[in-house]
Amino acid sequence: MLSSRTLARTIVGAISRPLHSSIRSSAAPLASTTCFRAMSSGQQYSNEAPAQEQPINGYHSLSGFQNKPESPSYFTTNPVYNELIVNLDHTYRQHRPVTKPSKQAQRPNWLGKEALTAAVGIKSLKTSQYRLIVSKLNLLASLTPRPTPVEAIFAQYSKTEEQMAQKAKPRVVDHLGRAQATGRRKEASASVFVVEGEGKVLINGQEAAHYFNKSQDRDSLLKPFQVTDLLGKYNVWALVSGGGTTGQAEAISLGIAKALMTHSPELKPALRKAGCITRDMRVVERKKPGQYGAREKFQWVKR
């Protein structure tokens, strides 16, 4: 008795034999018809296979051929930015053995975020990317004496004398009695308007008690008024975005302190002593690869 596998092979073979024979019989008239058409048109018919395309410079065909990119950064998401970082690192490593890095070297005034974005030639630049570019430029600024290629880079990304001569417009109180100022902290940015009143504070259209749940954030928000004994004498209207509650509260506090100096410049010493008009540059340190966080390591396991 035949097994199921043997029976299946027998059936498949019986079906495939007529198919092969029919293909061969139909191929013969086709070949003869092709030969007859070639002879009638005066062309020489040959049974030889067509000549293969000769390889050019190691490639079998030119179809789909592209020039090799000049830099591996071509394959990244932001090739212009990545190429700039690579070039800055290469320039520093190239000239560091020849020169002596010095922390006391004078640094140029670098372009702002928007101006540097235009100088690099990209649409937008993140804050973290801008900080990384500035840190690389500061490393180059520590080289003394500065080589010519480094000076060429500084001329491209530093402010000119005309830009340095431009001074910020003095803050004034408008016709409605409002003083406007901007405050920043971490990733938060706040635009603050301060006007004389009964002490109301509105943040993005909400009261401060409803906007900030933590008492610590509310205390840091009103710190400039507490230092100057002006609590309850000014109304505040702020528009804030970005960051968390702590960063937003401290950004609004910085804006309030600047606006109070517009109303009363004599408050500057008290605000300066309390640290209310100094921009806090501290940011959260980034997480490192292979670690639990910025500094914390994974628990060591023997096996």
Secondary structure as UniProt FT lines:
FT   HELIX           4..40
FT   TURN            41..42
FT   TURN            57..58
FT   TURN            63..64
FT   HELIX           72..75
FT   HELIX           79..95
FT   TURN            96..98
FT   STRAND          100..101
FT   TURN            103..104
FT   HELIX           113..120
FT   HELIX           127..141
FT   STRAND          143..144
FT   HELIX           148..157
FT   HELIX           161..165
FT   TURN            175..176
FT   STRAND          179..185
FT   TURN            186..187
FT   STRAND          188..196
FT   STRAND          201..203
FT   TURN            204..205
FT   STRAND          206..207
FT   HELIX           208..211
FT   HELIX           215..221
FT   HELIX           223..228
FT   TURN            231..232
FT   STRAND          234..241
FT   HELIX           245..263
FT   HELIX           265..267
FT   HELIX           268..273
FT   TURN            274..275
FT   TURN            289..290
//
